[in-house]
Amino acid sequence: MIWWLFLAVRYTLGSLFLAPLAFLNKKVRERRRQEKELGPTSLKEVAYPYWFHVSSEGELEQVLPLVNALEARLSSENLYSEKGSDRLVKKEILLLYTSPSLTKKMASLSQEYQFVEVAMVPLLKIFPWGKGSLFHLKAPQLFFMVRYDFFPELLLVGNHVTKSDDGRFILLSASLKGKDRSFKRNRLKKLYYHFILSSFKEVYAAGPPDLKRIESFYKGEAPFSLFEHDFRHGQIIDRQRAQTNFKNTHCLDSFKKWLEGVELQERIIFGSLWFGELSVFNEEFKEALKRGELRVFLAPHKLSGSEWDRIEKALESWQKEGIGVVKWSQYGIQGEGSVLLCQVPGLLCELYPFFGHNFIGGGHGRSIHSLLEPFWGGGHIYCGPKTHRSTEFDFVQEHSPRHLHVVNELEDFYPLYKKEKDTPLDMAAREKSRERVMEKQLEIIDHFIKGPSYQKN
């Protein structure tokens, strides 16, 4: 009932506000154009038994293990209309996304997978009906959402799924971290989150701390089945083992040559780096780079635009100071020096295992970026103090607290690195964690894909 009310407001008052913007605002016009081209109108089917919704690449990483498992199951079931027929396979999996930044990735996935079709969620429709609406589609049997972006259209579809006899509406990577204060200040927000979580039939918390937070939120009486697991673990572990993107660059030999002569503990990678974080490079740090004692890999968070330009300009000044800078672009690895600046996307996760120390950006700005990738890469992890939103910080702190270092001030990094440089890592314990995580993930995936079979029309 509550989501019908939200939708009524959205498509009355919301549409009255949106209608003039559709003519006056260029960004709104462009988004509406994309939704018409890439939204539900682009789909070939009306019924898809399996739905997934993601908003970012990180959320996509969460669902890919499940998509892979379903794809494998559907392939083995031989869903051709007639055995040996040349007719096209019926698409069974619908992958929905909201951010235009995922468009290219989604188009690639739709080509890569046999049973997957993709569509952009229509958020700027004036009217809720028609072929361009999600409500034009049949409600699925299984519907997975990930953590954020709880749009009423999606939650209403989920409500239909939950009410069906064999339907399951499932939330992955659920988190209430950092919400306690805002809930105390704003009871309506607390009530809103109560409605959201209660819409699901199964909820998978991002980790044990969030499991406890959600249990406490419902005072031990949650109206859904509650578990804990982060599906990014398996995806990261598999990527680091396969190194597919890295190998596809054909730069494996030149990269390893750049690392030659320098021990693992003297290699430092700066992942998701921001320009302001270049302050970690004090004079002592730079002198070590001039002498070639270290190898430093810089992977900026932004690979184009003003943020990238500022970092690139700063490194040009380093070169004038006598620090050699190597550049890795689409044309390969070029130059000589102890610092490598990378502009190739999709490599960072697969490169962490080559470094003994990992500085993760964002922690001196809004919030730290991913810590799971460097954790499974195996090295020491350094990050800024803005950890309040990161469930991954909780996981690393629980499983490897000795090798997690919070750098409160940027200038403290290099002294801390020197102090921890030769501290051995307990890789045996981390390997046991890896085995437990993968076993658990396989069990959960088995639970999902061996549910009741979808009744096709």
C-alpha positions as CSV (number, residue, x, y, z in Angstrom):
1,M,0.0,0.0,0.0
2,I,2.8,2.4,1.0
3,W,4.5,2.2,-2.4
4,W,1.2,2.9,-4.3
5,L,1.0,6.1,-2.2
6,F,4.6,7.0,-3.1
7,L,3.9,6.4,-6.8
8,A,0.7,8.4,-6.7
9,V,2.7,11.4,-5.4
10,R,5.5,10.7,-7.9
11,Y,3.1,10.6,-11.0
12,T,1.0,13.6,-9.9
13,L,3.0,16.3,-8.2
14,G,6.3,14.8,-9.5
15,S,5.1,14.8,-13.1
16,L,3.8,18.4,-12.8
17,F,7.3,19.4,-11.7
18,L,9.0,17.2,-14.3
19,A,6.9,18.2,-17.4
20,P,8.4,21.7,-17.8
21,L,11.9,20.4,-17.1
22,A,11.6,18.0,-19.9
23,F,11.6,21.0,-22.3
24,L,13.8,23.5,-20.4
25,N,16.6,21.3,-18.9
26,K,19.2,19.8,-21.3
27,K,20.2,17.1,-18.8
28,V,16.6,16.0,-18.2
29,R,16.0,15.8,-22.0
30,E,19.1,13.7,-22.5
31,R,18.2,11.3,-19.7
32,R,14.7,10.9,-21.1
33,R,16.1,10.3,-24.6
34,Q,18.4,7.5,-23.1
35,E,15.4,6.0,-21.3
36,K,13.4,5.8,-24.5
37,E,16.2,4.3,-26.4
38,L,17.6,1.9,-23.7
39,G,14.6,1.4,-21.3
40,P,11.9,-1.3,-21.4
41,T,10.8,-0.3,-24.9
42,S,14.1,-1.9,-26.1
43,L,13.3,-5.3,-24.6
44,K,12.2,-8.2,-26.8
45,E,10.3,-10.0,-24.1
46,V,7.6,-9.1,-21.6
47,A,8.3,-11.9,-19.1
48,Y,11.7,-12.4,-17.5
49,P,11.8,-14.8,-14.5
50,Y,15.0,-13.3,-13.0
51,W,15.5,-9.6,-12.4
52,F,18.5,-7.8,-11.1
53,H,18.8,-4.1,-10.4
54,V,22.2,-2.2,-9.9
55,S,23.1,1.4,-9.7
56,S,26.9,1.3,-9.9
57,E,29.8,-0.9,-11.1
58,G,30.3,-2.0,-7.4
59,E,26.7,-3.2,-7.2
60,L,27.1,-4.9,-10.6
61,E,30.1,-6.8,-9.1
62,Q,27.7,-8.0,-6.3
63,V,25.2,-9.6,-8.7
64,L,27.6,-11.0,-11.4
65,P,28.3,-14.3,-9.5
66,L,24.5,-14.9,-9.4
67,V,24.1,-14.0,-13.0
68,N,26.9,-16.4,-13.9
69,A,25.3,-19.2,-12.0
70,L,21.9,-18.6,-13.6
71,E,23.4,-18.4,-17.0
72,A,25.2,-21.7,-16.5
73,R,21.9,-23.3,-15.2
74,L,19.9,-22.0,-18.1
75,S,22.5,-23.2,-20.6
76,S,22.5,-26.7,-19.2
77,E,18.7,-26.9,-19.3
78,N,18.7,-26.4,-23.1
79,L,16.0,-23.8,-23.4
80,Y,15.7,-23.8,-27.2
81,S,12.2,-24.0,-28.5
82,E,13.0,-27.2,-30.4
83,K,16.1,-29.4,-29.9
84,G,18.6,-28.6,-32.7
85,S,16.6,-25.6,-33.8
86,D,18.3,-22.4,-35.1
87,R,15.7,-20.2,-33.4
88,L,17.0,-17.7,-30.9
89,V,17.2,-18.6,-27.2
90,K,14.6,-16.9,-25.0
91,K,16.1,-14.4,-22.7
92,E,15.4,-15.2,-19.1
93,I,17.5,-12.7,-17.1
94,L,16.8,-9.0,-17.0
95,L,19.6,-6.7,-15.8
96,L,18.3,-3.3,-14.9
97,Y,20.5,-0.3,-14.2
98,T,20.0,3.4,-13.4
99,S,23.4,5.1,-14.0
100,P,24.2,6.1,-17.6
101,S,27.9,5.4,-16.7
102,L,27.0,1.7,-16.9
103,T,25.6,1.8,-20.4
104,K,28.7,0.5,-22.3
105,K,29.3,-2.2,-19.7
106,M,25.7,-3.4,-19.9
107,A,25.7,-3.5,-23.6
108,S,28.9,-5.6,-23.5
109,L,27.2,-8.0,-21.0
110,S,24.1,-8.4,-23.1
111,Q,26.4,-9.6,-25.9
112,E,28.6,-11.8,-23.7
113,Y,25.7,-13.6,-22.0
114,Q,23.3,-15.9,-23.9
115,F,20.3,-15.4,-21.6
116,V,20.7,-11.8,-20.4
117,E,19.0,-8.7,-21.6
118,V,19.6,-5.2,-20.2
119,A,17.5,-2.1,-19.8
120,M,17.8,1.3,-18.1
121,V,15.3,2.0,-15.4
122,P,12.9,4.8,-16.6
123,L,13.0,7.4,-13.8
124,L,11.8,10.4,-15.7
125,K,8.5,9.3,-17.3
126,I,5.6,11.6,-17.1
127,F,3.0,8.8,-17.0
128,P,3.5,5.4,-15.3
129,W,2.0,3.3,-18.1
130,G,2.9,2.2,-21.6
131,K,5.6,0.0,-23.1
132,G,8.3,2.3,-21.7
133,S,7.2,1.5,-18.1
134,L,8.4,-1.3,-15.9
135,F,4.8,-2.1,-15.1
136,H,4.4,-3.2,-18.7
137,L,6.5,-6.3,-17.8
138,K,5.4,-9.4,-16.0
139,A,6.6,-9.5,-12.4
140,P,9.6,-11.9,-12.0
141,Q,10.0,-15.0,-9.9
142,L,13.3,-13.8,-8.4
143,F,14.1,-10.1,-8.0
144,F,17.5,-9.0,-6.6
145,M,18.3,-5.5,-5.5
146,V,21.6,-4.2,-4.1
147,R,21.8,-1.8,-1.1
148,Y,20.8,1.6,-2.5
149,D,18.4,3.4,-4.9
150,F,15.1,2.1,-3.6
151,F,12.9,3.7,-6.2
152,P,9.1,3.2,-5.6
153,E,8.6,1.6,-9.0
154,L,11.1,-1.1,-8.2
155,L,9.8,-1.7,-4.7
156,L,6.2,-2.0,-6.0
157,V,7.3,-4.7,-8.5
158,G,9.1,-6.3,-5.6
159,N,5.9,-6.2,-3.6
160,H,4.1,-8.1,-6.3
161,V,6.9,-10.7,-6.3
162,T,6.7,-11.2,-2.5
163,K,2.9,-11.7,-2.7
164,S,3.2,-14.5,-5.3
165,D,3.4,-18.1,-4.0
166,D,6.9,-18.8,-5.2
167,G,8.3,-15.3,-5.6
168,R,11.3,-14.0,-3.7
169,F,12.3,-10.4,-3.4
170,I,15.9,-10.3,-2.2
171,L,18.2,-7.5,-1.0
172,L,21.9,-7.9,-1.2
173,S,24.7,-6.1,0.7
174,A,22.2,-4.4,3.1
175,S,23.7,-1.9,5.4
176,L,22.6,0.5,8.2
177,K,26.1,1.6,9.0
178,G,26.2,5.3,10.0
179,K,22.4,5.5,10.2
180,D,21.9,5.6,14.0
181,R,22.4,9.3,14.5
182,S,20.2,10.2,11.5
183,F,17.4,7.9,12.7
184,K,17.5,9.6,16.2
185,R,17.3,13.0,14.5
186,N,14.6,12.0,12.0
187,R,12.0,9.4,12.9
188,L,10.4,9.7,9.5
189,K,13.7,8.5,7.9
190,K,13.7,5.6,10.3
191,L,10.1,4.7,9.4
192,Y,11.0,5.0,5.7
193,Y,13.9,2.5,6.1
194,H,11.6,0.2,8.0
195,F,9.1,0.2,5.1
196,I,12.0,-0.5,2.6
197,L,13.6,-3.4,4.4
198,S,10.2,-4.9,5.3
199,S,9.4,-5.1,1.6
200,F,11.9,-7.9,1.1
201,K,11.5,-11.6,1.7
202,E,15.2,-12.2,2.2
203,V,17.9,-9.7,3.2
204,Y,21.7,-10.4,3.0
205,A,23.6,-8.0,5.3
206,A,27.0,-6.7,4.0
207,G,28.7,-8.4,7.0
208,P,28.4,-9.5,10.6
209,P,28.3,-5.9,12.0
210,D,25.4,-5.0,9.7
211,L,23.6,-8.2,10.5
212,K,23.7,-7.0,14.2
213,R,22.6,-3.5,13.2
214,I,19.6,-4.8,11.3
215,E,18.6,-7.3,14.1
216,S,18.8,-4.4,16.5
217,F,16.8,-2.2,14.2
218,Y,13.9,-4.7,14.3
219,K,14.6,-5.7,18.0
220,G,15.2,-9.3,16.9
221,E,11.9,-9.6,15.1
222,A,12.7,-8.9,11.4
223,P,9.7,-9.7,9.1
224,F,12.1,-11.4,6.6
225,S,14.8,-14.0,6.5
226,L,18.1,-12.4,7.5
227,F,21.6,-13.6,6.5
228,E,25.0,-12.0,5.9
229,H,27.3,-12.2,2.9
230,D,29.0,-9.8,0.5
231,F,29.0,-11.2,-3.0
232,R,31.9,-9.0,-4.2
233,H,34.3,-11.4,-2.4
234,G,34.0,-14.2,-4.9
235,Q,34.0,-11.8,-7.9
236,I,37.3,-10.1,-6.7
237,I,39.0,-13.4,-5.9
238,D,38.1,-14.8,-9.3
239,R,39.3,-11.7,-11.1
240,Q,42.6,-11.6,-9.3
241,R,43.2,-15.2,-10.1
242,A,42.3,-14.9,-13.8
243,Q,43.8,-11.4,-14.4
244,T,41.8,-11.3,-17.7
245,N,41.8,-7.5,-18.1
246,F,45.5,-7.3,-17.3
247,K,46.4,-10.0,-19.8
248,N,44.3,-8.4,-22.5
249,T,46.5,-5.2,-22.3
250,H,49.4,-7.3,-23.6
251,C,51.6,-5.4,-21.1
252,L,52.3,-8.2,-18.7
253,D,56.0,-8.5,-19.5
254,S,56.7,-4.7,-19.6
255,F,54.9,-4.3,-16.2
256,K,56.9,-7.1,-14.6
257,K,60.0,-5.6,-16.0
258,W,59.1,-2.3,-14.3
259,L,58.8,-4.1,-11.0
260,E,62.1,-6.0,-11.4
261,G,64.8,-5.6,-8.7
262,V,62.3,-4.3,-6.1
263,E,60.9,-6.5,-3.3
264,L,57.2,-6.8,-2.7
265,Q,57.4,-4.7,0.5
266,E,59.0,-1.9,-1.4
267,R,56.1,-1.6,-3.9
268,I,53.3,0.7,-3.1
269,I,50.0,1.1,-5.0
270,F,47.8,4.1,-4.7
271,G,44.3,3.0,-5.7
272,S,41.4,5.4,-6.5
273,L,43.7,8.3,-5.8
274,W,42.6,12.0,-5.7
275,F,44.8,15.0,-6.5
276,G,44.6,16.3,-2.9
277,E,46.1,13.0,-1.7
278,L,49.4,13.6,-3.5
279,S,50.4,15.4,-0.2
280,V,51.5,11.9,1.1
281,F,54.6,12.5,-1.0
282,N,56.8,14.4,1.3
283,E,60.4,15.3,0.6
284,E,61.8,12.1,2.2
285,F,59.4,10.0,0.1
286,K,60.4,11.8,-3.1
287,E,64.1,11.3,-2.4
288,A,63.5,7.6,-2.1
289,L,61.8,7.7,-5.5
290,K,64.7,9.6,-7.0
291,R,67.1,6.9,-5.7
292,G,64.9,4.2,-7.3
293,E,64.4,2.4,-3.9
294,L,60.7,2.0,-4.4
295,R,58.1,1.4,-7.0
296,V,55.0,3.5,-6.8
297,F,51.9,2.8,-8.9
298,L,49.3,5.6,-9.2
299,A,45.7,4.7,-10.2
300,P,43.6,7.9,-10.1
301,H,39.9,7.7,-9.3
302,K,39.2,9.8,-12.4
303,L,40.9,8.8,-15.6
304,S,39.9,12.0,-17.5
305,G,38.8,15.5,-16.9
306,S,40.2,18.2,-14.6
307,E,41.0,15.8,-11.8
308,W,43.2,13.7,-14.0
309,D,44.8,16.8,-15.6
310,R,45.8,18.1,-12.2
311,I,47.5,14.8,-11.3
312,E,49.2,14.6,-14.6
313,K,50.5,18.2,-14.3
314,A,51.8,17.5,-10.8
315,L,53.8,14.5,-12.1
316,E,55.3,16.7,-14.8
317,S,56.7,18.9,-12.0
318,W,58.1,15.7,-10.3
319,Q,60.0,14.9,-13.5
320,K,61.6,18.3,-13.4
321,E,62.7,17.4,-9.8
322,G,64.4,14.2,-11.1
323,I,61.7,11.6,-10.4
324,G,61.2,9.3,-13.4
325,V,57.6,8.8,-14.4
326,V,56.3,5.9,-16.5
327,K,52.9,6.3,-18.2
328,W,50.5,3.4,-19.0
329,S,47.8,4.3,-21.5
330,Q,45.9,2.5,-24.3
331,Y,49.2,2.6,-26.2
332,G,51.0,0.6,-23.6
333,I,53.7,1.3,-20.9
334,Q,56.1,4.0,-22.0
335,G,59.0,5.7,-20.2
336,E,61.4,4.8,-17.3
337,G,61.2,5.6,-13.7
338,S,60.1,4.6,-10.2
339,V,56.6,6.0,-10.5
340,L,53.9,4.6,-12.9
341,L,50.8,6.6,-13.7
342,C,48.0,4.4,-15.1
343,Q,45.1,5.6,-17.3
344,V,43.8,2.2,-18.3
345,P,40.4,1.4,-16.7
346,G,39.5,-2.0,-15.2
347,L,43.0,-3.0,-14.1
348,L,43.2,-1.9,-10.4
349,C,41.6,-5.0,-8.8
350,E,43.9,-7.3,-10.7
351,L,47.1,-5.5,-9.9
352,Y,46.9,-5.3,-6.1
353,P,48.5,-8.8,-5.6
354,F,51.8,-7.3,-7.1
355,F,52.2,-4.8,-4.3
356,G,52.9,-5.2,-0.6
357,H,51.4,-1.9,0.5
358,N,48.1,-0.3,-0.7
359,F,47.0,3.2,0.0
360,I,43.2,3.6,-0.8
361,G,42.0,7.0,-1.7
362,G,38.8,8.9,-0.7
363,G,39.3,8.6,3.1
364,H,40.4,12.3,3.4
365,G,37.4,13.4,1.3
366,R,33.9,12.0,1.4
367,S,34.6,8.3,2.1
368,I,37.1,5.6,1.4
369,H,36.9,3.6,-1.7
370,S,36.9,-0.2,-2.0
371,L,39.1,-2.1,0.6
372,L,38.1,-5.6,-0.4
373,E,40.2,-5.6,-3.6
374,P,43.5,-4.8,-1.7
375,F,42.5,-7.1,1.1
376,W,42.3,-10.1,-1.2
377,G,45.4,-8.8,-3.0
378,G,47.3,-9.7,0.1
379,G,49.1,-6.5,1.3
380,H,49.0,-3.9,4.0
381,I,46.1,-1.5,3.7
382,Y,46.2,2.3,4.4
383,C,43.2,4.6,4.3
384,G,42.0,7.9,5.6
385,P,39.7,8.4,8.6
386,K,36.4,8.7,6.6
387,T,35.4,5.1,7.1
388,H,31.8,5.8,8.5
389,R,30.1,4.5,5.3
390,S,32.3,1.6,4.5
391,T,31.1,-1.9,5.4
392,E,34.3,-3.2,3.8
393,F,36.3,-1.4,6.5
394,D,34.4,-3.5,9.1
395,F,35.3,-6.7,7.2
396,V,39.0,-6.0,6.9
397,Q,39.2,-4.8,10.5
398,E,37.6,-8.0,11.7
399,H,39.8,-10.3,9.6
400,S,43.1,-8.6,9.4
401,P,43.3,-5.7,12.0
402,R,47.1,-5.9,12.3
403,H,47.5,-5.0,8.6
404,L,44.9,-2.2,8.4
405,H,46.2,1.3,9.0
406,V,44.2,4.5,9.3
407,V,46.2,7.5,8.2
408,N,44.7,10.5,10.0
409,E,46.9,13.1,8.3
410,L,48.3,12.6,4.8
411,E,51.8,13.6,5.9
412,D,51.7,10.6,8.3
413,F,51.7,8.0,5.6
414,Y,55.4,7.7,4.7
415,P,56.6,7.5,8.4
416,L,53.9,4.8,9.0
417,Y,54.9,2.9,5.8
418,K,58.5,2.8,6.9
419,K,57.4,1.5,10.3
420,E,55.3,-1.2,8.9
421,K,57.3,-2.0,5.7
422,D,58.9,-5.2,7.0
423,T,56.0,-6.4,9.2
424,P,55.1,-9.9,7.9
425,L,51.7,-10.7,6.7
426,D,49.7,-13.7,7.9
427,M,48.8,-15.0,4.5
428,A,47.8,-18.5,5.8
429,A,45.0,-16.9,7.9
430,R,43.9,-14.8,4.8
431,E,43.9,-17.9,2.7
432,K,41.6,-19.7,5.2
433,S,39.3,-16.7,5.1
434,R,39.3,-16.9,1.3
435,E,38.3,-20.6,1.4
436,R,35.5,-20.0,3.9
437,V,34.1,-17.1,1.9
438,M,34.1,-19.1,-1.4
439,E,32.5,-22.1,0.2
440,K,29.8,-19.9,1.7
441,Q,29.1,-18.1,-1.5
442,L,28.7,-21.3,-3.4
443,E,26.2,-22.6,-0.8
444,I,24.2,-19.3,-1.1
445,I,24.2,-19.3,-4.9
446,D,23.0,-23.0,-4.8
447,H,20.2,-21.9,-2.5
448,F,19.1,-19.2,-5.0
449,I,19.2,-21.1,-8.3
450,K,17.7,-24.3,-6.9
451,G,14.5,-22.6,-5.9
452,P,11.1,-23.4,-7.5
453,S,11.3,-23.5,-11.3
454,Y,9.7,-20.6,-13.1
455,Q,6.3,-21.3,-14.6
456,K,6.6,-20.1,-18.2
457,N,3.5,-19.0,-20.1
